Amino acid sequence: MEINSVDTLLDWLRVGPRTLGWGAVLAYGRSETNKVLLQEYITRFGTEHYMQPITEEIRDNTTPTQKDFLHNYQMDAPRLSFIGSNLQTSAAKLTMKEVGGTHLSFTKQEGAQQWSLIRISEKNVLDGPGLKFDINLMESTGSVTSAGRVELDISEGRNYRLIDMPSEHLQRVAGERFQTRFRALPQAQKFFVLNELQFEPNQFLKPSKFVIRTHNKQGAGARLLANEDEGEGAVLVFVAMEGDANGTTPIDNGDLKYLLPEGYSATVLLGDAMLFNKIIAEGARRTNTIEDAFRVEFEVVNGLTEMIGYGGKGVYAKRFYEGTPIDGRYIEFIQVVSLITNFSDQGGGPQPGLASFRIRRMPGEIVLDWRGNKEQSCIVFYSLYPGTEDGNLGSAWECVWRFQFKMEPVTGRVVLEVVRESDQISVEVNIGTLQNQPLVVRNFSQIKANFEQEVAALLRPTIETFISPVTEINIFTLNSLLFRGDNSVKIDSVYYPGDLAAFGHVGPTQTAFSITDLEPIIPHTAPWQFNTEPPRTNLTWSVRNILGETVPKGTITNTGRYTPPTAAEMPRSSIRVVVTATDGTHTSSALVGITARSLAVNPLIMIATAGDSLAHDVSAGAVDGGALTWSIQDPTSGAVVRPDPAADKDHSYVPGPPIAKSPPTVDTIVVTNPRTGLSETTRVLVLHRAPTIEVVINDAVSLPENQLQLSIMGEDGPINPGDWGEEWQVLLGSGSAQMNAASGVLTLNPAGPDKFVVITVLVPPARPGGASEDGYIVLPLPLFSVPETIRMFRADGQ
């Protein structure tokens, strides 16, 4: 493995063009890129960074007995990060966090008349990641619209997963539904906007299309440093400029040298051919001032681009010599009719000439070599008749200027500076066809000197005109394809070994230190201490609303101690603010969620079968982000709750053994925050035998909107209340519903404290010594209204 120094990278660049036909290739350290992208997400987060709430029924043809219902399900805008570092599997990850909504899971047994509710979850900011999906960078091409929007198509993402779903299969089924929704969006909404660029008129570095890849450092043959692992890599951006075709991309890590030299996290390569076609040729065009059509021809010499320009510079009808009055005939003045210094062109007619205007390469430099000769048409004005005489003065010139690229660190612009010791303009004038005019011959030494100054004055501005387009190269524009901030990338040095190479750092003002928790969820009212890594004491702390919002935001001291607003001051159950620490040069910001709840557990209720080894997902979150204590309230049931080591999982519940002939029982899972002593519970309805009675909502019975009729389903439809001697009971949720034990009429209390109701029904044995029969139903009341609940429970086609 070689040391990837600046010198070894420059040696590699000297061999020939390395941008693979692209106008530019950008390389950024992957870990630094992810940090800066998150910082930019935080600092720009606003009220518009929430998706519209989604209400969606999710069905899967492979599991027709299962359906899920998402109601007012809301997530925030996706966070972009880059995963892995292999060219062959380049991918980006987008993560959207849940902020609200309700998730209901249903099942329907074969022959059942209605759906059965088996799980209720209520989402909030304390929950997990929500939706995750990947962008296959091997297939996705970015673009820059005419309005300057930098876009990445997310409708063709892959591996969509709604983490909230109870199984990996259903995570993907639900994720695919979101993907379908994305694909159905209007074309303008299918794109993830990386940035919005403001192009200057006639800007030369104007990106049009780009391709992103990830590149493994070790796989590219570069040595890993002591603090780097095998996953160390770079994010590559291959850029085509407006009007140009895409280049090619490497297939394997080893197909491209690792572009980040040690000590740097940003590299910008501007293609040699692109520079000549768009920048150097423009400099030559601006130099041209004659009416002849300007054009250029490009040549490849030793693998690098060189250029020949056709056109020229000229001035017209200008006096350059004033005579001294004397007695008799004398020269009053001489005027050049047309002073033309051609580029690479042969002038014809009465003023023949030959010129060469060539831009060539030297190590680290561009050389403008312009030389030629031409007869210039002049008119000599005399004091006495004949008053004028025409003729040509001969002119020859030779100009050689060497230029080097330099970086203006403040503006981020690349400039082309002339090497002053190379500033050579040589002009030689001969008398030409005016040699037959005695007064011209007599005064030629002064005429010659004046005309040489005139030719030199025409040539000298070539320097500034030629280099002027280069001052309009703004590398910030290229870095803005991925980053929004002007200071997200700082370029320190520039070289010109073949392609133009600039080296610098990603996020120098954002990665010097970092707030330790960048997206904490904290409780209202109670003070919260923010810290940084590495620890810093000389910081100024501040807090502000997210963009577009004006709500109480709390206060923060210069030691980072933050006091959030009280629950009474919060306009809703949760808000977000941005906390920033700065030392005047470097900054770090955190997107802080403040919630009226201190602890949340999901699901609120679920169904499990006793003796089943199937683990059921349960999750919880506390505002302080610390570990929680889990337990079963009555461990004699034999149920257990244990950590789930799988990615994006929290804990799993496994029911205990069945109890013979037992009706459903309830396990209570208790989750406690040991630091505060606060606890929350979730309930599990445990089935000890298969239900022998189907309980349905009998919507044929007309009742007030706060009531519904529950019935036992018989062979010919719902049985009449009391026909089987059944007895109804509110097992869970009695604070929000009352049950008529004989008639099966449920009366809802919408203001009650419970969010769901579990109803059981028991039918006595048909004969002495026989077995009783039982059934149950879980109702999402008062989370939903009675009419909404009836619609959700109806079987297909009803």
VOGU-3710 file (C-alpha; in Angstrom, 3 decimals, decimal comma):
1> meinsvdtll> 0,000/0,000/0,000  1,464/3,378/-1,010  1,388/6,606/0,956  -1,250/8,768/-0,677  0,593/12,080/-0,462  -0,017/15,207/-2,522  3,217/14,533/-4,435  2,251/10,973/-5,420  -1,174/12,190/-6,519  0,382/14,986/-8,598
11> dwlrvgprtl> 2,783/12,501/-10,215  -0,228/10,400/-11,210  -2,017/13,446/-12,611  1,011/14,429/-14,712  0,715/11,252/-16,768  -2,428/12,469/-18,537  -6,082/13,524/-18,078  -7,737/11,721/-15,167  -11,335/12,977/-15,124  -12,558/10,165/-17,421
21> gwgavlaygr> -14,293/12,532/-19,837  -16,144/14,479/-17,128  -15,810/18,221/-16,750  -14,913/17,788/-13,083  -14,438/15,061/-10,496  -14,937/15,911/-6,820  -13,864/13,753/-3,874  -14,899/14,230/-0,250  -14,135/12,211/2,881  -17,247/10,114/3,556
31> setnkvllqe> -17,358/10,524/7,342  -16,757/14,295/7,083  -19,410/14,516/4,368  -22,014/12,770/6,508  -21,246/15,080/9,448  -21,592/18,215/7,354  -24,762/16,994/5,635  -26,374/16,423/9,029  -25,218/19,826/10,256  -26,705/21,482/7,185
41> yitrfgtehy> -29,933/19,533/7,663  -30,134/20,783/11,254  -29,323/24,420/10,570  -31,803/24,638/7,690  -34,602/22,625/9,294  -37,898/24,469/9,132  -41,636/24,049/9,264  -41,642/22,915/5,639  -39,412/19,943/6,521  -42,344/17,718/7,431
51> mqpiteeird> -44,156/15,428/5,028  -47,876/15,843/4,690  -49,628/13,376/7,055  -50,370/10,056/5,381  -53,506/7,968/5,859  -52,999/4,653/4,123  -54,266/1,096/4,247  -51,435/-1,355/3,638  -52,251/-4,772/2,208  -50,050/-7,561/0,903
61> nttptqkdfl> -51,275/-10,166/-1,574  -48,981/-12,797/-0,061  -50,588/-12,311/3,373  -54,255/-11,565/2,552  -55,293/-12,177/6,161  -53,240/-9,176/7,353  -53,693/-5,444/6,847  -52,269/-2,346/8,464  -53,768/1,098/8,681  -51,705/4,255/9,094
71> hnyqmdaprl> -53,661/7,306/10,155  -52,247/10,852/10,045  -48,832/9,217/9,922  -46,255/11,998/9,699  -42,503/11,977/9,193  -39,956/14,699/8,788  -37,873/15,376/5,691  -35,262/12,758/4,735  -31,698/12,952/5,983  -29,074/12,052/3,394
81> sfigsnlqts> -25,968/10,069/4,286  -23,593/7,832/2,378  -23,203/4,186/3,335  -20,405/1,816/2,420  -17,421/2,834/0,363  -17,281/0,499/-2,615  -17,617/1,637/-6,200  -19,411/-1,583/-7,131  -22,200/-1,036/-4,569  -22,317/2,742/-4,221
91> aakltmkevg> -25,381/3,760/-2,245  -26,831/6,604/-0,220  -29,233/6,246/2,680  -32,253/8,422/3,385  -33,826/8,298/6,848  -37,131/9,877/7,864  -38,148/10,034/11,524  -41,662/9,522/12,818  -43,232/12,524/14,511  -46,889/11,545/14,846
101> gthlsftkqe> -49,782/9,320/13,815  -51,483/6,056/14,656  -50,695/2,568/13,376  -53,305/-0,193/13,552  -52,685/-3,839/12,616  -55,583/-6,145/11,673  -56,020/-9,826/10,929  -58,954/-11,809/9,543  -59,412/-15,532/10,043  -60,741/-17,674/7,210
111> gaqqwsliri> -64,511/-17,354/7,094  -64,608/-14,386/9,472  -67,104/-11,651/8,689  -64,981/-8,752/9,917  -61,383/-7,782/10,540  -59,930/-8,142/14,040  -57,650/-5,490/15,543  -54,494/-7,061/16,999  -52,126/-4,133/17,624  -52,338/-0,366/18,236
121> seknvldgpg> -49,326/1,960/18,211  -49,356/5,717/18,700  -46,340/7,412/17,136  -44,469/10,444/18,441  -40,996/11,989/18,448  -39,769/9,507/21,050  -40,108/6,649/18,569  -37,495/5,273/16,229  -36,273/6,025/12,739  -39,531/5,537/10,810
131> lkfdinlmes> -38,822/5,073/7,098  -35,454/4,092/5,670  -34,527/3,523/2,063  -31,452/3,459/-0,117  -30,599/5,277/-3,309  -28,701/3,042/-5,702  -26,066/5,476/-6,887  -25,172/3,059/-9,672  -28,552/3,829/-11,270  -29,473/7,305/-10,061
141> tgsvtsagrv> -28,198/10,353/-11,920  -28,415/13,826/-10,438  -29,269/16,917/-12,435  -29,303/20,687/-12,162  -32,453/22,323/-13,492  -32,489/25,554/-15,458  -33,561/27,262/-12,231  -30,483/25,915/-10,429  -32,166/23,185/-8,342  -29,719/20,345/-7,636
151> eldisegrny> -31,859/17,204/-7,608  -31,449/13,496/-6,917  -34,294/11,202/-8,021  -35,599/9,321/-4,959  -38,656/7,721/-6,559  -36,451/4,862/-7,790  -35,007/4,123/-4,359  -34,630/0,578/-3,154  -34,925/-1,399/0,058  -37,705/0,772/1,480
161> rlidmpsehl> -38,412/-0,272/5,082  -40,998/1,065/7,511  -39,236/0,082/10,720  -42,422/0,290/12,779  -43,893/-2,871/11,223  -43,785/-6,067/13,335  -41,818/-8,245/10,889  -39,098/-7,730/8,305  -41,459/-8,882/5,582  -44,123/-6,371/6,578
171> qrvagerfqt> -41,483/-3,652/6,956  -40,707/-4,122/3,283  -44,367/-4,395/2,274  -45,145/-1,106/4,009  -41,955/0,410/2,617  -43,015/-0,573/-0,891  -46,299/1,250/-0,350  -44,370/4,401/0,451  -42,250/3,819/-2,631  -45,441/3,521/-4,674
181> rfralpqaqk> -46,632/6,803/-3,198  -43,337/8,468/-4,125  -43,577/7,165/-7,679  -47,128/8,487/-7,976  -46,084/11,976/-6,935  -45,947/14,727/-9,564  -42,623/14,678/-11,370  -41,381/17,783/-9,547  -41,896/16,105/-6,151  -39,992/12,910/-6,940
191> ffvlnelqfe> -36,646/14,566/-6,414  -34,638/15,108/-3,265  -33,344/18,687/-3,511  -29,702/18,822/-2,495  -29,384/22,568/-3,072  -30,593/25,535/-5,070  -27,823/27,300/-6,967  -27,814/30,894/-8,094  -25,992/31,031/-11,404  -24,332/34,246/-12,488
201> pnqflkpskf> -24,933/35,428/-16,057  -22,675/33,621/-18,536  -21,126/31,554/-15,753  -18,621/29,067/-17,172  -18,628/26,350/-14,502  -22,313/25,557/-14,904  -23,004/21,941/-13,873  -25,787/20,143/-15,684  -25,611/16,450/-14,739  -23,713/14,517/-12,093
211> virthnkqga> -23,150/10,972/-10,875  -22,264/10,085/-7,271  -20,204/7,096/-6,199  -18,451/5,901/-3,053  -14,809/4,797/-3,209  -12,943/2,541/-0,810  -9,510/3,814/0,215  -7,874/0,464/0,819  -9,464/-1,042/-2,302  -7,955/1,795/-4,337
221> garllanede> -4,475/0,835/-3,137  -3,946/3,623/-0,588  -2,525/2,982/2,858  -4,872/3,193/5,842  -3,832/5,476/8,687  -3,748/4,273/12,294  -7,197/5,711/13,087  -8,869/4,380/9,909  -10,646/1,071/9,313  -11,355/-0,945/6,180
231> gegavlvfva> -14,534/1,033/5,555  -12,646/4,301/5,112  -13,629/5,919/1,856  -14,598/8,926/-0,195  -17,733/10,240/-1,837  -17,051/10,929/-5,519  -19,077/13,331/-7,662  -18,542/13,132/-11,430  -19,819/16,332/-13,059  -20,771/17,171/-16,645
241> megdangttp> -21,059/20,852/-17,528  -23,917/22,405/-19,457  -23,815/21,277/-23,075  -21,367/18,429/-22,403  -21,949/14,672/-22,427  -21,341/12,453/-19,423  -17,989/10,758/-19,083  -17,401/7,201/-17,919  -17,274/5,941/-14,329  -14,835/3,400/-12,899
251> idngdlkyll> -16,234/-0,033/-12,110  -13,929/-1,343/-9,379  -12,183/0,445/-6,533  -8,839/-0,322/-8,114  -9,823/1,365/-11,389  -9,280/4,832/-9,909  -6,545/6,168/-7,671  -7,774/7,328/-4,265  -8,196/11,067/-4,769  -7,812/12,305/-1,178
261> pegysatvll> -4,177/12,820/-0,182  -3,302/12,283/3,456  -4,212/15,296/5,569  -7,010/16,391/3,215  -10,709/15,560/2,988  -11,605/17,385/-0,241  -10,212/17,228/-3,783  -11,493/19,022/-6,881  -10,243/17,995/-10,322  -11,182/20,238/-13,255
271> gdamlfnkii> -10,713/18,395/-16,508  -7,957/19,640/-18,785  -10,173/19,476/-21,897  -13,060/21,251/-20,128  -10,746/24,042/-18,985  -9,519/24,640/-22,526  -12,925/24,324/-24,165  -14,850/26,525/-21,763  -12,315/28,782/-20,044  -9,107/29,164/-22,030
281> aegarrtnti> -10,934/29,398/-25,371  -13,191/32,056/-23,877  -10,133/34,067/-22,872  -8,855/33,936/-26,435  -12,292/34,888/-27,794  -12,419/37,950/-25,547  -9,001/38,960/-26,832  -10,269/38,981/-30,403  -11,426/42,445/-31,538  -11,439/42,239/-35,339
291> edafrvefev> -14,451/41,563/-37,505  -13,175/38,246/-38,808  -14,971/35,248/-37,273  -13,131/33,959/-34,228  -12,498/30,234/-33,945  -10,200/27,812/-32,179  -8,691/24,436/-32,951  -7,676/21,991/-30,246  -4,791/19,570/-30,369  -3,693/16,841/-27,977
301> vngltemigy> 0,030/16,986/-27,309  1,529/14,381/-24,988  -1,959/13,539/-23,813  -2,864/17,122/-22,830  -4,928/19,751/-24,608  -3,379/22,664/-26,481  -5,110/25,302/-28,585  -4,651/27,418/-31,692  -6,663/30,630/-31,968  -7,837/32,342/-35,157
311> ggkgvyakrf> -8,832/35,989/-35,153  -6,852/39,003/-34,022  -6,741/42,427/-32,430  -7,036/45,711/-34,222  -7,388/49,480/-33,972  -8,524/51,753/-36,774  -7,915/55,298/-38,021  -5,573/56,295/-35,238  -2,792/58,899/-35,325  0,464/57,684/-33,904
321> yegtpidgry> 2,946/60,339/-35,116  2,756/64,158/-35,018  5,322/66,129/-37,069  7,025/69,396/-36,113  6,001/72,396/-38,252  8,844/73,877/-40,311  9,087/76,133/-43,332  8,180/74,307/-46,466  6,709/70,838/-46,796  6,654/68,668/-43,648
331> iefiqvvsli> 4,742/65,710/-42,187  1,764/66,947/-40,171  0,851/63,496/-38,845  0,697/59,817/-39,760  -2,445/57,770/-39,238  -2,659/54,013/-39,278  -5,710/52,952/-41,277  -5,946/49,537/-39,691  -3,457/48,178/-37,213  -4,111/44,427/-37,229
341> tnfsdqgggp> -2,210/41,828/-35,223  -3,574/38,528/-36,421  -3,826/35,371/-34,413  -3,059/32,207/-36,366  -4,148/33,572/-39,711  -2,675/34,662/-43,031  -3,734/38,122/-44,061  -4,174/38,537/-47,811  -4,470/41,425/-50,192  -2,330/44,515/-49,944
351> qpglasfrir> -1,278/43,849/-46,335  0,132/40,312/-46,290  1,236/38,707/-43,059  1,695/35,474/-41,158  0,927/34,876/-37,465  0,731/32,115/-34,882  -1,423/32,289/-31,716  -0,848/29,140/-29,706  -1,662/28,207/-26,120  0,566/25,378/-24,988
361> rmpgeivldw> 1,509/23,543/-21,826  4,565/23,586/-19,618  4,893/21,811/-16,262  2,390/23,537/-13,970  1,829/26,397/-16,395  -0,081/27,601/-19,437  1,968/29,423/-22,065  0,477/31,899/-24,517  2,859/32,152/-27,462  1,790/34,780/-30,002
371> rgnkeqsciv> 4,031/35,892/-32,802  3,552/37,232/-36,296  4,342/39,824/-38,931  2,099/42,019/-40,994  2,238/45,149/-43,156  0,042/47,857/-41,638  -1,777/50,333/-43,896  -0,934/53,971/-43,101  -1,635/57,450/-44,520  0,975/60,204/-44,295
381> fyslypgted> -0,523/63,698/-44,129  1,696/66,529/-45,460  1,516/70,288/-45,025  1,788/70,990/-48,771  0,524/69,348/-51,926  0,353/66,494/-52,476  -1,376/66,413/-49,096  -1,392/62,621/-48,533  0,570/59,552/-49,441  -0,468/55,914/-48,781
391> gnlgsawecv> 1,815/53,062/-47,824  2,518/50,214/-45,445  4,721/49,964/-42,404  6,077/46,501/-41,690  5,440/45,099/-38,186  6,617/42,002/-36,392  5,771/40,982/-32,865  6,592/38,230/-30,467  4,745/37,741/-27,147  5,347/34,930/-24,685
401> wrfqfkmepv> 3,395/34,896/-21,429  3,471/32,148/-18,825  0,518/31,767/-16,460  -0,003/29,822/-13,237  -3,243/28,946/-11,456  -3,629/30,347/-7,949  -6,355/30,070/-5,317  -8,039/33,005/-3,621  -8,923/31,394/-0,288  -11,394/34,092/0,760
411> tgrvvlevvr> -13,514/34,026/-2,396  -12,882/30,392/-3,323  -12,081/31,463/-6,875  -9,319/30,088/-9,024  -7,308/32,818/-10,728  -4,748/32,684/-13,511  -1,746/34,891/-12,779  0,994/35,841/-15,203  4,500/34,918/-14,181  5,861/38,461/-14,274
421> esdqisvevn> 9,377/37,585/-15,271  7,886/35,943/-18,353  6,075/39,107/-19,424  7,817/39,595/-22,768  6,554/41,701/-25,653  8,938/42,263/-28,533  7,915/44,521/-31,450  9,950/45,376/-34,520  8,808/47,901/-37,149  10,325/48,416/-40,611
431> igtlqnqplv> 9,715/51,184/-43,129  7,949/48,891/-45,544  6,535/50,545/-48,689  7,024/54,052/-47,246  10,729/53,872/-48,069  10,128/55,950/-51,209  8,939/58,933/-49,144  11,984/61,020/-48,157  10,348/62,781/-45,175  9,345/59,419/-43,736
441> vrnfsqikan> 12,896/58,144/-44,216  14,309/61,280/-42,576  12,044/60,957/-39,486  11,820/57,158/-39,378  13,619/56,635/-36,081  10,861/58,517/-34,237  8,100/57,083/-36,425  9,436/53,595/-35,726  9,563/54,184/-31,969  6,032/55,614/-31,925
451> feqevaallr> 4,567/52,815/-34,008  6,295/50,112/-31,943  4,738/51,652/-28,832  1,365/51,610/-30,590  1,675/47,930/-31,496  2,859/47,062/-27,973  -0,086/48,997/-26,501  -2,428/46,924/-28,647  -0,824/43,678/-27,501  -0,317/44,329/-23,784
461> ptietfispv> -4,014/44,203/-22,627  -4,085/40,659/-23,972  -2,918/39,467/-20,542  -5,859/40,788/-18,568  -8,401/39,949/-21,249  -7,074/36,424/-21,648  -7,159/35,576/-17,952  -10,508/37,266/-17,208  -12,710/34,139/-17,652  -10,582/32,257/-15,149
471> teiniftlns> -11,533/34,741/-12,431  -15,102/33,536/-12,987  -14,260/29,933/-12,031  -16,041/29,495/-8,714  -15,314/26,109/-7,189  -18,008/26,832/-4,586  -20,515/26,145/-7,357  -19,196/22,607/-7,777  -19,094/21,948/-4,036  -22,688/23,191/-3,841
481> llfrgdnsvk> -23,864/20,144/-5,786  -23,679/18,282/-2,480  -23,366/20,921/0,221  -25,510/23,972/0,904  -23,184/26,085/3,016  -20,633/28,448/1,472  -18,066/27,280/4,028  -18,824/23,568/3,815  -15,631/22,991/1,820  -12,467/25,086/2,125
491> idsvyypgdl> -9,860/24,788/-0,629  -6,299/25,469/0,498  -4,115/24,881/-2,553  -4,267/24,482/-6,317  -1,952/22,710/-8,776  -1,869/22,242/-12,531  -0,055/18,983/-13,294  -2,459/18,040/-16,110  -6,003/18,422/-14,938  -6,392/21,302/-12,507
501> aafghvgptq> -6,215/19,895/-8,952  -7,349/21,678/-5,789  -7,068/20,247/-2,273  -8,791/21,254/0,938  -11,089/20,157/3,731  -14,756/19,302/4,187  -16,497/21,219/6,953  -13,459/22,844/8,596  -15,800/25,130/10,536  -18,257/22,332/11,350
511> tafsitdlep> -16,047/19,398/12,307  -13,518/20,993/14,692  -15,855/20,011/17,522  -19,362/18,598/17,740  -22,247/18,762/20,163  -22,320/15,234/21,580  -25,996/14,571/20,796  -27,101/16,176/17,542  -30,777/15,189/17,653  -31,776/14,806/21,297
521> iiphtapwqf> -35,342/14,528/22,530  -35,693/16,245/25,892  -38,538/16,932/28,332  -40,200/20,292/28,794  -39,255/22,609/31,676  -36,313/20,649/33,147  -32,813/22,119/32,454  -30,617/20,142/30,065  -26,821/20,293/29,822  -25,240/20,275/26,356
531> ntepprtnlt> -21,615/19,240/25,889  -19,148/18,964/23,018  -16,573/16,472/21,850  -13,779/17,276/22,309  -14,776/19,276/25,388  -14,604/23,057/24,864  -15,070/25,866/27,361  -14,600/28,975/25,212  -17,927/28,655/23,397  -20,906/30,908/22,868
541> wsvrnilget> -24,220/29,047/23,007  -27,516/30,147/21,467  -30,991/28,763/20,782  -33,440/29,684/18,036  -36,689/28,499/16,520  -36,618/26,278/13,474  -37,082/28,278/10,277  -40,610/29,522/9,772  -41,746/29,095/13,378  -42,182/31,509/16,262
551> vpkgtitntg> -42,940/29,715/19,520  -41,362/29,894/22,987  -37,888/28,410/22,504  -36,365/28,430/25,963  -33,042/29,910/27,048  -29,427/28,751/27,183  -26,394/29,919/29,150  -22,837/30,280/27,878  -21,998/27,014/29,597  -24,525/25,154/27,429
561> rytpptaaem> -27,187/24,728/30,115  -30,516/24,870/28,338  -33,909/25,529/29,929  -36,701/24,462/27,557  -40,193/25,968/27,553  -42,786/24,602/29,935  -45,606/22,329/28,858  -48,005/25,238/29,244  -45,897/27,340/26,841  -45,773/24,628/24,162
571> prssirvvvt> -48,469/25,026/21,485  -48,560/21,264/20,845  -47,229/18,009/22,257  -43,750/18,517/20,788  -41,693/21,283/19,188  -38,203/21,563/17,753  -35,514/24,206/18,240  -31,902/24,593/17,073  -29,106/24,920/19,650  -25,739/26,194/18,364
581> atdgthtssa> -22,282/26,377/19,916  -19,583/28,545/18,318  -16,092/29,791/19,085  -16,406/32,559/16,524  -14,957/30,483/13,695  -16,224/26,945/14,196  -19,802/25,923/14,912  -21,886/22,868/15,759  -25,676/22,749/15,923  -28,204/20,293/17,342
591> lvgitarsla> -31,837/19,806/16,309  -33,567/19,509/19,669  -36,986/17,936/20,072  -38,910/19,039/23,157  -41,825/16,878/24,181  -44,604/17,114/26,721  -44,188/13,354/27,288  -41,248/11,949/29,191  -41,638/8,312/28,219  -43,425/6,501/25,416
601> vnplimiata> -44,047/2,767/24,885  -45,447/1,005/21,813  -47,622/-0,763/21,023  -50,386/0,388/23,380  -52,050/-3,023/23,061  -51,303/-6,213/21,129  -52,565/-9,799/20,907  -50,367/-12,835/21,635  -51,030/-16,577/21,844  -49,882/-18,300/25,042
611> gdslahdvsa> -47,175/-20,882/24,477  -46,205/-19,385/21,126  -42,446/-18,923/20,787  -42,974/-16,050/18,321  -41,395/-12,866/19,692  -43,413/-9,665/19,446  -41,695/-6,309/18,924  -42,068/-3,704/21,655  -40,237/-0,383/21,825  -39,879/2,538/24,176
621> gavdggaltw> -38,105/5,846/24,281  -37,274/8,292/27,045  -36,562/11,966/26,600  -33,128/11,629/28,162  -32,195/8,901/25,696  -30,862/6,638/28,421  -31,376/2,927/29,008  -34,734/1,804/30,370  -35,731/-1,020/32,710  -38,186/-3,591/31,341
631> siqdptsgav> -40,256/-6,072/33,308  -43,468/-8,110/33,358  -45,780/-6,831/36,077  -46,888/-10,379/36,998  -43,955/-12,670/36,158  -45,937/-15,729/37,282  -47,582/-15,694/33,846  -44,289/-17,019/32,499  -43,996/-14,204/29,959  -40,627/-12,569/29,339
641> vrpdpaadkd> -39,470/-9,323/27,755  -35,876/-9,181/26,545  -33,582/-7,000/24,405  -33,714/-7,613/20,652  -30,207/-7,468/19,141  -31,462/-6,994/15,563  -30,828/-3,664/13,853  -33,470/-0,996/14,516  -35,107/-3,200/17,158  -35,601/-2,533/20,858
651> hsyvpgppia> -37,169/-5,353/22,905  -39,211/-8,501/22,290  -42,098/-9,956/24,274  -42,637/-13,743/24,460  -45,847/-14,997/26,138  -45,890/-17,627/28,860  -47,424/-21,133/28,663  -51,187/-21,570/28,100  -53,643/-22,087/30,963  -56,166/-24,816/30,247
661> kspptvdtiv> -59,736/-23,648/29,561  -58,812/-20,091/30,514  -60,409/-17,051/28,864  -58,020/-14,321/27,664  -55,750/-12,807/30,288  -53,667/-9,619/30,286  -49,909/-9,293/30,630  -48,675/-5,830/31,562  -45,211/-4,801/30,391  -43,711/-2,112/32,622
671> vtnprtglse> -41,022/0,208/31,281  -39,256/2,427/33,811  -36,760/5,224/33,477  -34,410/4,499/36,413  -33,117/8,073/36,402  -36,522/9,663/36,910  -38,595/6,833/38,368  -41,296/7,414/35,763  -42,984/4,327/34,289  -45,253/3,538/31,363
681> ttrvlvlhra> -47,103/0,313/30,630  -48,266/-1,547/27,587  -50,824/-4,346/27,582  -50,819/-7,747/25,919  -54,082/-9,656/25,532  -52,978/-13,300/25,894  -55,137/-15,980/24,251  -54,936/-19,347/26,010  -57,171/-21,154/23,514  -58,444/-20,378/20,068
691> ptievvinda> -61,541/-18,181/20,343  -64,666/-20,177/19,656  -66,873/-17,122/19,235  -66,500/-14,405/16,631  -67,417/-10,990/18,004  -68,511/-8,449/15,402  -69,766/-4,890/15,211  -73,423/-5,113/14,216  -73,764/-1,942/12,165  -77,281/-2,901/11,069
701> vslpenqlql> -78,520/-1,649/14,429  -79,215/2,088/14,438  -77,660/3,757/17,500  -76,316/7,199/18,455  -72,791/7,981/17,200  -71,274/7,337/20,628  -72,683/3,806/20,772  -72,274/0,589/18,871  -73,836/-2,862/19,043  -71,535/-5,812/19,591
711> simgedgpin> -72,901/-9,220/18,649  -71,909/-12,868/18,501  -71,787/-14,062/14,913  -73,953/-17,149/14,385  -74,259/-19,357/11,337  -76,991/-17,167/9,867  -75,702/-13,810/11,051  -75,548/-11,918/14,342  -77,608/-13,584/17,093  -80,122/-11,610/19,102
721> pgdwgeewqv> -78,832/-10,214/22,410  -79,324/-12,690/25,253  -80,204/-15,704/23,061  -77,084/-17,552/24,248  -77,075/-16,192/27,783  -73,859/-14,369/26,976  -72,254/-11,898/29,345  -70,247/-8,900/28,083  -67,394/-7,251/29,967  -64,971/-4,339/29,504
731> llgsgsaqmn> -61,653/-6,047/30,212  -59,482/-2,983/29,448  -60,496/0,638/28,867  -63,352/1,007/31,304  -62,465/4,686/31,741  -63,500/5,384/28,156  -66,362/2,931/27,585  -69,218/1,258/29,436  -70,763/-2,041/28,415  -74,285/-3,325/28,887
741> aasgvltlnp> -73,455/-6,841/30,051  -76,679/-8,323/28,681  -77,420/-6,374/25,482  -73,866/-5,942/24,143  -74,334/-2,194/23,585  -71,109/-0,238/24,146  -71,326/3,431/25,091  -68,211/5,496/24,375  -66,904/8,305/26,549  -64,793/10,324/24,046
751> agpdkfvvit> -63,173/12,315/26,871  -62,125/9,211/28,774  -58,473/8,558/29,701  -58,100/5,252/27,830  -57,231/5,114/24,123  -58,563/1,642/23,374  -61,145/-0,798/24,666  -60,906/-4,596/25,039  -64,289/-6,329/25,306  -64,753/-10,011/26,191
761> vlvpparpgg> -67,871/-12,113/25,971  -68,467/-15,368/27,846  -71,131/-17,917/26,857  -71,964/-20,464/29,606  -71,747/-24,200/28,841  -74,641/-25,558/26,802  -74,969/-28,440/29,315  -73,629/-29,106/32,797  -69,992/-30,082/32,825  -69,441/-28,693/29,328
771> asedgyivlp> -66,927/-26,022/28,401  -67,804/-22,364/28,267  -67,081/-20,406/25,091  -65,493/-17,008/24,863  -64,581/-14,316/22,388  -63,058/-10,854/22,401  -62,726/-7,693/20,368  -60,217/-4,836/20,559  -61,618/-1,458/19,529  -59,555/1,716/18,797
781> lplfsvpeti> -61,940/3,864/20,793  -61,779/6,763/21,535  -58,673/7,161/19,307  -61,151/6,987/16,425  -64,840/7,758/16,230  -67,467/4,998/16,149  -68,204/5,504/12,408  -64,462/5,409/11,565  -64,060/2,228/13,604  -67,001/0,543/11,856
791> rmfradgq> -65,501/1,324/8,440  -62,078/-0,108/9,406  -63,559/-3,378/10,678  -65,722/-4,092/7,651  -64,612/-7,003/5,492  -63,805/-6,365/1,856  -66,858/-5,614/-0,281  -69,127/-4,722/2,655
//
